[in-house]
Amino acid sequence: MATLNVEGLPDPLYDRLRERARANHRSIAQEVAHILSEVLEEAESASLLEFQGLGKEIWADADAAEHVETERRSWD
C-alpha cells in the first residue's frame, strides 16, 4: 500500500479533517483515503447532447429550462 505525506496543511483544515474523521469513526488516514476515493471515483455527468441517435440536433438550440416550464404549464 502506498504512503502519502502532506506538508503545509493549514491548521483549520486539519482540524476539520480530524473532526470529520472522528464523526465517521475513522482515523485521519482512513478519512483522507475515503474522501479521495469518493472524489476520484465520481462518475462524470454527461450532457444529453453527447449521446448519439437521441435527436440531439433537435435540442441543440433549445433552452431546457424554458422547455420544461412550457411542458409544466401545459399540464394545467
PyMOL commands that set and color helices and strands:
alter all, ss='L'
color gray80, all
select helices_A, chain A and resi 11-23+28-41+48-50+56-59+64-74
alter helices_A, ss='H'
color red, helices_A
deselect
rebuild
show_as cartoon
